[in-house]
Structure formats: C-alpha cells, structure tokens
C-alpha cells in the first residue's frame, strides 16, 4: 500500500492529526518505521499549489496552513473512504 493511502487511512481512522489538519512532525512520528527522507518531504511534495511533481498522474492533496502544518483536501479523504467502502 502506498504511503499516500496509509497516510489517508490514518487520518480517516483518527490515528494521526486533528481532524483534517496534520503536522509534519506527527507524520514522521506516526510512520517512524518508514524512511524519514520520504516522510519528511511527503506533505510539502503533496501540496496542491507548490508540490513537486512525482509523476504526471500524481494528485496533490495538501494545503500548507503554516510552517510544518497542512490541511488535507476533503476530496482526497472522500475518495479514499469510497475506495475503502466506508462512504
């Protein structure tokens, strides 16, 4: 399973973040077994307006609201919930 899906699942399941807001540090701590180089840049690389392009099909889904703090776009959460069959 991709980091994106595992991350969205953790948000949906209430295991990380506060509602749809999460900090970079929370992400790193929650996924402490993953490579910190990947988790450390994951949120910023996923920014809708400024994120790095991973691939032509990568859908950016975060919005930076302050240094190290991001809001997850509700549509990304809805799509993941539909994939999981919980909405």
Wavefront OBJ file of the C-alpha trace (Angstrom):
o trace
v 0.000 0.000 0.000
v 1.301 3.453 -0.859
v 2.356 5.995 1.744
v -0.443 8.218 0.463
v -3.103 5.574 1.168
v -1.614 4.621 4.526
v -1.488 8.313 5.460
v -5.071 8.998 4.373
v -6.230 5.870 6.237
v -4.525 7.107 9.404
v -6.259 10.496 9.065
v -9.652 8.870 8.381
v -9.250 6.442 11.291
v -8.280 9.264 13.679
v -4.820 7.845 14.378
v -2.958 10.961 13.312
v -3.683 14.654 13.086
v -6.527 16.756 14.365
v -9.452 16.362 12.017
v -8.073 17.141 8.572
v -5.037 19.054 9.881
v -1.718 17.305 10.456
v 1.825 18.412 11.183
v 4.970 17.211 9.521
v 6.243 16.010 12.903
v 3.091 13.940 13.533
v 3.548 12.277 10.151
v 7.206 11.467 10.822
v 6.413 10.090 14.284
v 3.476 8.001 13.109
v 5.431 6.480 10.216
v 8.646 6.120 12.223
v 9.456 2.794 10.518
v 9.455 4.458 7.079
v 12.398 6.326 5.628
v 12.437 9.801 7.213
v 13.654 11.289 3.942
v 10.375 10.176 2.363
v 8.072 11.077 5.224
v 9.845 14.378 5.884
v 9.012 15.787 2.470
v 5.748 13.936 1.831
v 3.352 16.718 2.881
v 5.179 19.508 1.072
v 5.566 17.393 -2.073
v 1.816 16.771 -1.963
v 0.900 20.471 -1.845
v -1.733 21.401 -4.386
v -0.137 24.682 -5.467
v 3.578 24.178 -4.994
v 4.299 20.465 -4.593
v 6.961 18.701 -6.609
v 5.680 16.641 -9.485
v 6.154 12.937 -8.681
v 4.500 11.795 -11.865
v 2.008 13.125 -14.407
v -0.796 11.257 -12.639
v 0.040 12.189 -9.011
v -2.873 14.069 -7.451
v -1.682 16.672 -4.966
v -3.939 16.900 -1.924
v -2.450 19.023 0.875
v -2.565 22.745 1.604
v 0.057 24.352 3.813
v -1.587 26.445 6.511
v 1.571 27.307 8.453
v 5.171 26.155 8.748
v 5.024 22.355 9.037
v 1.221 22.235 9.295
v -1.014 21.058 6.484
v -4.710 20.622 5.771
v -5.782 17.572 3.811
v -8.163 18.316 0.964
v -11.546 16.777 1.852
v -11.949 15.345 -1.662
v -8.861 13.173 -1.172
v -10.336 11.825 2.050
v -13.713 11.202 0.428
v -12.128 9.332 -2.478
v -10.090 7.165 -0.107
v -13.162 6.422 2.017
v -15.011 5.364 -1.127
v -12.095 3.102 -2.114
v -12.321 1.502 1.323
v -16.085 1.153 1.062
v -16.792 3.205 4.176
v -18.712 6.008 2.496
l 1 2 3 4 5 6 7 8 9 10 11 12 13 14 15 16 17 18 19 20 21 22 23 24 25 26 27 28 29 30 31 32 33 34 35 36 37 38 39 40 41 42 43 44 45 46 47 48 49 50 51 52 53 54 55 56 57 58 59 60 61 62 63 64 65 66 67 68 69 70 71 72 73 74 75 76 77 78 79 80 81 82 83 84 85 86 87
